[in-house]
Amino acid sequence: MPALRASALRLAALLLGGALAFSAASAQDFVTKHGDWNVVTYAENGKKFCYIHSEPIKEDGDYTRRGDAYLLVIHRTGGGEDQVSVHSGYPYKEGTEVEVTIGDAGFKLFVRGDKAWTYPGDGDRVLIGAMVHGLTMTVKGTSRKDTYSLDTYSLVGFTKARTAMGEACR
């Protein structure tokens, strides 16, 4: 079972409920791996949550150091759309946007701290649709120190992992 990074798990807990407090008592369960994507479930206050995550296969930029970068897709139970988030490993520069590219398609994500999300509306649905059909995804962000990162994620296994996530959270 691959090691799950604590920072990714804390972010998932934050994104899943805002008010959910991540604790060591949360039971994190690795479900499966498809390509470059891991499927994870955990229980918090008797409720089950699911997400998939991946790390960059390539990291470029003009930064000197940064924390872990990763991409999460969180399953929204109750019929809501799954939610995409990006963690940069550094605080983003206020007022900037993250640029995501999949094939010929480009997307802009808003930033807050060291995380980025799609804008309200159809953003998650459209981005996930592109991820289903893509092979790689690049994520470019600017830090508050005016350095940039350009991370490349593999989308190999994304669709199967997303399907497994939905099945794990039924």
Secondary structure, DSSP 8 states (H G I E B T S, - for coil): -----HHHHHHHHHHHHSS----TTSEEEEEEEETTEEEEEEEETTEEEEEEEE--SEEEES-S-----EEEEE--SSS---EEEEE-SS-B-TT-EEEEEETTEEEEEEEETTEEEE-TTTHHHHHHHHHHH-SEEEEEEEBTTS-EEEEEEE-TTHHHHHHHHHHHT-
